[in-house]
Amino acid sequence: MKRLILALFGSLLLSGLTFAAIDTYEFADQAKRERFSTLTKELRCPKCQNQDIADSNAPIATDLRREIYRMLQEGQSDEQIVEYLVNRYGDFVRYKPPVNARTLILWYGPAVALGGGALLLLLMVIRRRRSSATSTDLCPEERERLAKLLDSTSPNTNQLDK
């Protein structure tokens, strides 16, 4: 009885794997297969956002793989396929969007923010050094006055001994 339950449980666990969707596409030559693979790895899934079309299990990624396959079979170039997807989904589908007026902040924003932060930190350090240098430089009269103040406020050691 124990073996029957274990066998039933094992078959239930393995049955989920049989329903996994596997895309199989027939290509006329190896060059088209490599182009398909390259395109699906270079384009981002619109739903998953950080996963390429080749690795995504989202329904839209399946549709995009099918669309890329169809366009490859029609003889369209890689540039035409990417342009079609960019027109439909925007530059977001590219992992490496082009440098243009709309994407300048994406490309150069982090460097500008890092440089601005470093400049701000440098200015703060310089200002602190200047303020600490001027506050410790006392003229002789001020030092004498400070010494008198410190002596008058310090507890009398003679009174502590009593």
C-alpha positions as CSV (number, residue, x, y, z in Angstrom):
1,M,0.0,0.0,0.0
2,K,2.9,2.3,0.9
3,R,4.5,1.7,-2.5
4,L,1.3,2.4,-4.3
5,I,0.8,5.7,-2.6
6,L,4.5,6.7,-3.3
7,A,4.1,5.7,-6.9
8,L,0.9,7.7,-7.2
9,F,2.4,10.7,-5.6
10,G,5.5,10.5,-7.8
11,S,3.4,10.3,-11.0
12,L,1.4,13.4,-9.9
13,L,4.7,15.3,-9.4
14,L,6.0,14.3,-12.8
15,S,2.7,14.9,-14.6
16,G,3.2,18.7,-14.3
17,L,6.2,18.5,-16.5
18,T,4.3,16.9,-19.4
19,F,2.2,20.0,-19.8
20,A,5.1,22.5,-20.2
21,A,4.9,24.4,-23.4
22,I,7.7,23.8,-25.7
23,D,8.1,25.9,-28.8
24,T,9.4,23.9,-31.8
25,Y,10.1,25.7,-35.0
26,E,11.4,24.1,-38.2
27,F,14.0,26.1,-40.0
28,A,15.2,25.7,-43.6
29,D,18.9,26.2,-42.6
30,Q,21.1,26.7,-39.6
31,A,21.6,30.4,-40.3
32,K,17.9,31.2,-39.8
33,R,17.9,29.1,-36.6
34,E,20.9,31.2,-35.3
35,R,19.2,34.5,-36.3
36,F,16.0,33.4,-34.5
37,S,18.0,32.5,-31.4
38,T,20.0,35.8,-31.5
39,L,16.8,37.9,-32.0
40,T,14.9,36.2,-29.2
41,K,17.8,36.7,-26.8
42,E,18.4,40.3,-27.7
43,L,14.8,41.4,-27.2
44,R,13.1,41.9,-23.9
45,C,9.7,40.5,-22.9
46,P,7.2,43.4,-22.5
47,K,5.5,41.6,-19.5
48,C,8.5,40.2,-17.7
49,Q,10.6,43.4,-18.1
50,N,13.9,41.8,-17.2
51,Q,13.8,38.6,-19.2
52,D,14.4,38.0,-22.8
53,I,11.8,36.6,-25.2
54,A,13.7,33.3,-25.5
55,D,13.5,32.5,-21.7
56,S,10.1,34.0,-20.9
57,N,7.1,31.8,-20.4
58,A,4.6,34.7,-20.7
59,P,1.9,34.4,-23.3
60,I,3.1,37.6,-25.0
61,A,6.6,36.2,-25.3
62,T,5.2,33.1,-27.0
63,D,3.3,35.4,-29.4
64,L,6.5,37.4,-30.1
65,R,8.6,34.3,-30.8
66,R,5.9,33.1,-33.2
67,E,5.8,36.5,-34.9
68,I,9.6,36.6,-35.2
69,Y,9.5,33.1,-36.7
70,R,6.9,34.2,-39.2
71,M,8.9,37.2,-40.2
72,L,12.0,35.2,-40.6
73,Q,10.2,32.7,-42.9
74,E,9.0,35.7,-45.0
75,G,12.6,36.7,-45.5
76,Q,12.7,39.9,-43.5
77,S,16.0,41.1,-42.2
78,D,16.9,41.4,-38.5
79,E,16.7,45.2,-38.7
80,Q,13.1,45.0,-40.1
81,I,12.0,42.6,-37.4
82,V,13.5,44.7,-34.6
83,E,12.0,47.9,-36.2
84,Y,8.6,46.3,-36.3
85,L,8.8,45.3,-32.6
86,V,10.1,48.7,-31.6
87,N,7.3,50.4,-33.5
88,R,4.8,48.2,-31.7
89,Y,6.3,48.1,-28.2
90,G,8.7,51.0,-28.1
91,D,12.4,51.0,-27.3
92,F,11.7,49.1,-24.1
93,V,11.9,45.8,-26.0
94,R,15.6,46.4,-26.7
95,Y,18.1,45.6,-24.1
96,K,20.4,48.2,-25.7
97,P,18.2,51.1,-26.7
98,P,19.7,53.6,-29.2
99,V,21.2,56.9,-28.1
100,N,18.8,59.6,-29.1
101,A,17.1,62.6,-27.5
102,R,14.5,60.4,-25.7
103,T,17.1,58.1,-24.2
104,L,19.8,60.5,-23.2
105,I,18.9,60.4,-19.6
106,L,18.9,56.6,-19.7
107,W,22.4,56.5,-21.1
108,Y,24.1,59.4,-19.3
109,G,21.8,60.1,-16.3
110,P,23.7,57.7,-13.9
111,A,27.1,59.1,-14.8
112,V,25.8,62.7,-14.3
113,A,24.3,61.7,-10.9
114,L,27.4,60.0,-9.8
115,G,29.6,62.9,-10.9
116,G,27.3,65.4,-9.2
117,G,27.3,63.3,-6.0
118,A,31.1,63.2,-6.0
119,L,31.4,66.9,-6.6
120,L,28.9,67.6,-3.7
121,L,30.9,65.3,-1.4
122,L,34.2,67.1,-2.4
123,L,32.7,70.5,-1.7
124,M,31.4,69.4,1.7
125,V,34.9,68.0,2.6
126,I,36.6,71.2,1.5
127,R,34.1,73.4,3.5
128,R,34.5,71.3,6.6
129,R,38.3,71.5,6.4
130,R,38.1,75.2,6.1
131,S,35.7,75.6,9.0
132,S,37.8,73.3,11.3
133,A,41.0,75.1,10.4
134,T,39.6,78.6,11.2
135,S,38.0,77.4,14.5
136,T,41.2,76.0,16.0
137,D,43.4,78.9,15.2
138,L,43.3,81.2,18.2
139,C,45.2,84.4,18.7
140,P,47.4,84.6,21.9
141,E,44.9,86.8,23.7
142,E,42.1,84.3,23.1
143,R,44.3,81.4,24.2
144,E,45.1,83.2,27.5
145,R,41.5,84.0,28.1
146,L,40.5,80.4,27.4
147,A,43.1,79.1,29.8
148,K,41.8,81.4,32.5
149,L,38.2,80.3,31.9
150,L,39.2,76.6,32.1
151,D,41.1,77.2,35.3
152,S,38.3,79.0,37.0
153,T,35.7,76.4,36.1
154,S,37.7,73.4,36.9
155,P,37.0,71.9,40.4
156,N,39.4,72.8,43.1
157,T,41.6,69.8,43.9
158,N,42.2,71.0,47.4
159,Q,38.5,70.8,48.2
160,L,38.3,67.2,46.9
161,D,41.0,66.1,49.3
162,K,39.1,67.3,52.3
